[in-house]
Amino acid sequence: MNLQSETKISDIADKARGRYEDAISAARKGTEKAAGRVSKGKKPVKAVSRFGIKLTGVSHRTVNKLWKRQTKLVEDQIDALAGHLKAAANADDLRNLVRTQIDLIPENASRFKDEAREAFDIVKGAGGEIRDIMKVTVDELRGNKPAAKKAAPAGKAPVVAVEKADDQVAA
């Protein structure tokens, strides 16, 4: 064969090999990028999973506190009923019986009001916890760094509403 033809064929083959190697290299780079994207797909799954676990914790704590409050409400109502019965037993006449029973109504209503307020505070606290958990999760999903927690001012202990509710139930 002619040297000039062989040179042209060799040049064409070299260019073809170069294009082939470039195509393979580009395919490898694309595959590596795709693998990285697939790996990053675990991050939202983990964030949502952590959110679910934290949300479950909040709901369990909240139900526990509400259950304790409801138990206390029932106990208080039993005490109120006992008070009404004692007052009825100690009444000298019908007028005294009616007056004593009417006098006990505001105290009983006050107990209901206090219990309702405490139950509302428990639910409100849970809502705040859920809001905070949701914010952290959304920030994490968006790729934002979590904000550093502010330290309590020197000399002041942080107020924890959750503990307060538990202490009141135990009292």
C-alpha positions in Angstrom: 0.0 0.0 0.0 1.0 3.5 -0.5 2.7 5.2 2.4 0.6 8.3 2.1 -2.7 6.2 2.2 -1.3 4.3 5.3 -0.6 7.6 7.0 -4.1 8.9 6.3 -5.7 5.6 7.5 -3.5 5.7 10.6 -4.5 9.4 11.3 -8.2 8.5 10.8 -7.8 5.5 13.1 -6.0 7.7 15.7 -8.8 10.2 15.5 -11.4 7.5 15.8 -9.6 6.1 18.9 -9.4 9.5 20.4 -13.2 10.1 19.9 -13.9 6.7 21.3 -11.7 7.4 24.4 -13.4 10.8 24.7 -16.8 9.2 24.5 -15.8 6.6 27.1 -14.3 9.3 29.4 -17.5 11.4 29.1 -19.7 8.4 29.8 -17.6 7.6 32.9 -17.8 11.2 34.2 -21.6 11.2 33.6 -21.9 8.0 35.4 -19.9 9.2 38.3 -22.1 12.4 38.5 -25.2 10.2 38.4 -23.9 8.0 41.1 -23.2 11.1 43.2 -26.8 12.3 42.7 -28.2 9.0 43.6 -26.1 8.9 46.8 -27.3 12.4 47.6 -30.9 11.1 47.3 -30.4 9.3 50.6 -30.1 12.6 52.4 -33.7 13.7 52.1 -34.9 10.2 53.0 -32.8 10.3 56.2 -34.0 13.9 57.0 -37.7 12.8 56.6 -37.0 9.7 58.7 -35.5 11.8 61.5 -38.5 14.1 61.3 -40.9 11.2 61.7 -39.0 9.9 64.7 -38.9 13.3 66.4 -42.6 13.9 65.6 -43.5 10.5 67.1 -41.6 11.5 70.2 -43.5 14.8 70.5 -46.8 13.1 70.0 -46.0 10.4 72.6 -44.9 12.9 75.2 -47.9 15.1 74.5 -50.4 12.3 74.8 -48.7 11.2 78.0 -49.1 14.7 79.5 -52.7 15.0 78.3 -53.5 11.6 79.8 -52.1 12.6 83.1 -54.1 15.9 83.0 -57.3 14.0 82.2 -56.6 11.6 85.0 -56.3 14.5 87.4 -59.5 16.1 86.0 -61.4 12.9 86.7 -59.9 12.7 90.2 -60.8 16.3 90.8 -64.4 15.7 89.6 -64.7 12.7 92.0 -63.5 15.0 94.8 -66.0 17.6 93.8 -68.8 15.1 93.7 -67.8 13.9 97.2 -67.8 17.5 98.3 -71.3 18.0 97.0 -72.5 14.8 98.7 -70.9 15.8 102.0 -72.5 19.2 101.7 -75.9 17.6 101.0 -75.5 15.3 103.9 -74.7 18.2 106.3 -77.6 20.4 105.1 -80.1 21.2 107.8 -82.9 22.1 105.5 -83.8 22.5 101.8 -82.7 26.1 101.6 -79.2 25.2 103.1 -78.9 22.3 100.7 -79.6 24.4 97.6 -77.4 27.3 98.7 -74.5 25.0 99.5 -74.8 23.2 96.2 -74.9 26.5 94.3 -72.0 27.8 96.3 -69.9 24.8 95.2 -70.5 25.4 91.4 -68.0 28.2 90.9 -65.2 26.2 92.5 -66.0 23.2 90.2 -66.2 25.5 87.2 -62.8 27.0 88.1 -61.3 23.5 88.2 -62.6 22.8 84.7 -61.2 26.1 83.5 -57.8 25.4 85.0 -57.7 21.9 83.5 -58.7 23.2 80.1 -56.0 25.9 80.3 -53.4 23.4 81.2 -54.4 21.0 78.4 -54.3 23.9 76.0 -50.8 24.8 77.2 -49.7 21.2 76.6 -51.0 21.2 73.1 -49.6 24.6 72.4 -46.2 23.5 73.6 -46.4 20.4 71.3 -47.3 22.7 68.4 -44.2 24.8 69.1 -42.0 21.7 69.2 -43.5 20.5 66.0 -42.9 23.9 64.4 -39.2 23.8 65.4 -38.7 20.3 64.2 -40.4 21.1 60.9 -38.2 24.2 60.4 -35.0 22.2 61.1 -36.2 19.5 58.6 -37.1 22.0 55.9 -33.8 23.8 56.3 -32.0 20.5 56.1 -33.8 19.5 53.0 -33.0 22.9 51.4 -29.4 22.4 52.3 -29.3 25.3 54.9 -27.1 25.0 57.9 -29.0 24.7 61.2 -29.0 27.9 63.2 -26.8 27.8 66.4 -29.0 27.7 69.5 -28.9 30.8 71.6 -27.4 30.4 75.1 -29.5 31.5 78.1 -28.3 34.8 79.6 -25.8 34.5 82.4 -27.4 33.9 85.8 -30.8 32.9 84.4 -31.9 29.3 84.1 -33.8 28.4 80.9 -37.5 27.9 81.4 -38.7 24.6 80.2 -42.5 24.4 79.8 -42.5 20.7 79.4 -41.0 20.0 82.8 -43.4 22.5 84.3 -46.4 20.6 83.0 -45.0 17.3 84.3 -44.3 18.8 87.7 -47.8 20.1 88.0 -49.2 16.7 87.2 -47.1 15.0 89.8 -48.2 17.6 92.5 
